[in-house]
Amino acid sequence: MAADSAPVAPAGVLIVTGASRGIGAACARAAALAGYRVVVNYHRSRDAALDVVAAITQHGGQAVAIGADVSRQAEVARLFEETDRHFGPVTALVNNAGIGGAILPVEEHNETTLNELFFTNTYACILCAGAAVRRMSPRFGGTGGVIVNISSAAARLGGLPGMAVYAASKGAIDSFTLGLANEVGKEGIRVVGIRPGMIATDILEPMGGAELMERVAPTIGLGRVGQPGEIAQAAVWLLSPAASYLHGTTIDVSGGR
Ligand code: NAP
């Protein structure tokens, strides 16, 4: 977070899932600077989530860390109820939590590896979107909102070797973004997605980390991998009124990959 930037007037209540690290943490920090009261959701990295909250509050923003495994329906319900109590009903959601999952050829996948990927990358996004709609839609007393789903360039490219199932779990997100947009657009809820390209975060470690990034960089239009803050800037723009006519679409933020 830039030390010289004070948050502007409150922009709403935002939940960022998986905001303890990587892209989610960057989204939380950037959104706080834009004036959102931010729920920093985490699963296992409590200390890291508290560091994100501390960075936000040190610069005058408002944030709280709430632990919840968003692949579990009951935990999603608790995440949104705790948000209601702390900041009031959510008006913005960044569905970011995700895993790379098992790196395997398709014939070696099984029910366990598939469940892990689809529960965390796909079900979680749908469950959180549903909980958000129950607060944003006028059918439930809400006044609208914005949902940003973090997909992946893998949805378009098919994934790195051994990552076809990850790609499929993200391809489902792109379809869901469109379908949900059709369902709730007339209720004042905008739904959009981002397909990040290769971004320097921990998620790449099992695939080779720095070595992978070095190898792939020359194949990227801009000749480099992206940084989490570059996805965060796109997410904050999509959340904002400046993106008021973007709906049911997923944008590539992938450096030309
Ligand atoms: P990351 O650095 O590994 O961070 C993943 C985050 O997701 C962590 O905060 C983690 O929380 C959280 N998370 C995982 N499972 C969770 C669960 N069940 N409940 C709640 N939180 C959970 O990964 P990243 O690169 O920032 O990825 C963020 C999103 O961007 C993912 O959806 C990923 O698929 C997508 N993406 C990333 C890239 C890339 O190259 N980095 C490219 C395309 C798309 P804890 O640490 O607290 O457990």
Residues whose N, C-alpha, C, O or C-beta is under 5 A from the ligand:
A	BS01	NAP	G18 A19 S20 R21 G22 I23 G24 Y42 H43 R44 S45 A68 D69 V70 S71 N96 A97 G98 I99 T120 I150 S151 S152 A153 P196 G197 M198 I199 T201 D202 I203
